[in-house]
């Protein structure tokens, strides 16, 4: 019965690493969507500037491993620019 405890700890550790990787991938996917929005749509200069500054901010947040902040910056900028994803 005592043999299950180390397996449970190992499984929990592997699962937490997997979830962290998935969260990191979301911000990268959001950055890709933002890049396609910058390239694929005709934007007014103000909206394009807002998206470019949000992309720079999101890239910094991604480097700091702040996935939630990164995604929020991108979603807010896309909504402000009126781009449909």
N, C-alpha and C positions, 0 to 999 in steps of 0.2 A: 504494500500500500504506500509506502514511503517513496517508491520510485516514480509516482505520478507527479509529485510536487516539482522536481526539477524540469520535467517535461512541460508542465504548465507555465513555469516561468520563462522557459525558452520560447514557447509558443507566443506568449504575450509580448515578448521582446521583438520577435519577428513581425508580429502583427502591427506593433506600434511603428516600426521602421517602414513598413508598407504603407501605412496611413500617412506618415510624414511625406513620403515620396509622392503619394497621390495628391496631397495638398500643394506641393511644390509644382507639380505638373499643371495644376489648374491656372496658376498665374502665368506660366509659360504659354498655355493655350490662349489665355486672355490677351497676352501681348501679341500673339500671332493674329488674333482677330482684329486687334487695334491696328496692326500693320496693314492688314488687308483693307481695313476701312480707310486708312490714309491713302492707299494706292488706288482703290477701286471706286471711290465715290468722288463726285465733284462737290467740294466744300468751299464755303466762303472763307476768306482769309482769317477771320476771327475764329471760326470753328476749327480750321486746320491748325492754327496756332495753339488753341486749347488742347487739341488731341496730341500735338507734338510735345507740349510741356507735360501733359499727363503721362506720355510714354517715357519721358526722361525720369519723371518722379517714380513711376512704376518700376523701371529698371533699377533704380537705386534701392527701392524697397525689396525687390527680388534679391538683390545682392545681400541685403541685410536679413534675408530669410523671413520677411514679414509678408507672408502670402495674403493674409486677410487685408492688410493695408494696400497691397499691390492690386488686388482684385477690385477693391473699393475705389481706388483712384481711377482705374480703367472704366469701370461701370459708370461712375459719376461723370467722367469726361464724355463718354459715348452718349449718355442721356442728355447732357448739356448741349452737345453738338447736334443732337437730333438724328443720329445715325442709327439705322435699324440693323440689328445683327441677326 
